[in-house]
């Protein structure tokens, strides 16, 4: 039994075919895969909430990559 796969390149197509084969041969694999996807989605939602709460991300999902204003450092060195 072989799965088939389509992808942007040969490597991706082989990966998709392998996953399809695993689903055919090991029925629990699909359930495990779905559980992992749910966990990833939950973790992404938690991370997004944290970024929104601390002001790093707005409601639209845009991340503020500007650095906060830093204190002025005195870079003058006395050469005595």
Protein Blocks (a to p, Z undefined) as FASTA:
>chain_A
ZZddddfblklmmmmmmmmmmmmmmmmlmmmmmmmmmmmmmmmmmmmmmmmmnopacfko
pacfbdcddddddfbdcdZZ
